[in-house]
Amino acid sequence: RRNYNDAMSWSDVEIELCRRQDFNTFLSALKHRTEVLQTLGHYEEALRAYHSYDRQKDSIINLDSRQQLNELNKRFEVDELKAQHERTALEHERTLLQIYLFVALVVLVFLVSFMYFGHRAAHRLRRAHALLEERNQLLQQSSEQLKVANARAEESSKMKTNFIQQNS
């Protein structure tokens, strides 16, 4: 309506009401005030109002930037924690794999040792068995010879007894 003096008084009320609300409406009210001051020709006051508007806008931008930075830092920390958790899980899996491989290697060494010593024992057993068989054959031959010798000795003893009986 081109009634700038009324607009100035309403601007003061608007600024006071907008201070209690969010920063964007407050900035909008400050901008309206600077426009009204400029239109009224109060250039110095309009310049101060523009400086106030710029400071408020800069503080809002800084606050918003800090909030975004904090949010990004939190996301980064969460991502870093997730990555650390994944690294820990991978290290745990790697450790388990190493343990399993070690146990498998120990079992394999045990089995190979068992087979090797079993084979050696079987070989020694076969040799001992062959030696016993050989000795058994020698003993049987000796036994046969002793039986023959015993039979001869008995026969000789009978002949001697007969000879003595005949001579007596």
Sequence and secondary structure as in RCSB ss.txt:
>XXXX:A:sequence
RRNYNDAMSWSDVEIELCRRQDFNTFLSALKHRTEVLQTLGHYEEALRAYHSYDRQKDSIINLDSRQQLNELNKR
FEVDELKAQHERTALEHERTLLQIYLFVALVVLVFLVSFMYFGHRAAHRLRRAHALLEERNQLLQQSSEQLKVAN
ARAEESSKMKTNFIQQNS
>XXXX:A:secstr
   HHHHHHHHHHHHHHHHTS HHHHHHHHHHHHHHHHHHT HHHHHHHHHHHHHHHHHHHHHHHHHHHHHHHHH
HHHHHHHHHHHHHHHHHHHHHHHHHHHHHHHHHHHHHHHHHHHHHHHHHHHHHHHHHHHHHHHHHHHHHHHHHHH
HHHHHHHHHHHHHHHHH 
